[in-house]
Amino acid sequence: MTKLIPLLAATALFGTAATAQSPQQPQPIGATRAVAIAEKALSARALEADLDDDHGRMVYEVELVRGGTLYEARIDATSGALLSQEKKRVASVWAGWFDKDRLGKAPRPLGTALATLEAESGGKVEEVGFDTESGRAVYEVELTTAAGTAEIAIDAATGKRLPAAYAD
């Protein structure tokens, strides 16, 4: 029994050391940063962003609009590199919103609104979507804080946070 205790202690010690030396998984850059990168690279306004696994590579897919044209940008979730961009076909339900250039009147890009939300809440934006509520263009933001995950609505025209009634 006295020989077993040092053996268990050594095993525990070496097991801990091996775990501490194992490589850490790189952390994603975050949806807020991915949106800002895509908006700058394409000179466009982001509508939606989510994290996806693309054949083992984590990427943010960001939907953007510029001049009535819809784009998709793929951002490497680890490095922040723009991997690709492509024009997308606008579904007829959204065409009216883009043709009227309603999002072009927003005082600041979505990336800035998301950065402000994270700074004020101490949370992290996980993903963001675009929807209309009672004729108003709304960003629906999934925000994770120490208290949990919440849906936050942001007015797409003003960049201001809306009452909880607008969030799904």
Beta strands, then each sheet from edge to edge (+ up, - down):
strand 1: 45-54
strand 2: 57-66
strand 3: 69-76
strand 4: 82-88
strand 5: 124-133
strand 6: 136-145
strand 7: 148-155
sheet 1: 1+ 2- 3+ 4-
sheet 2: 5+ 6- 7+
end
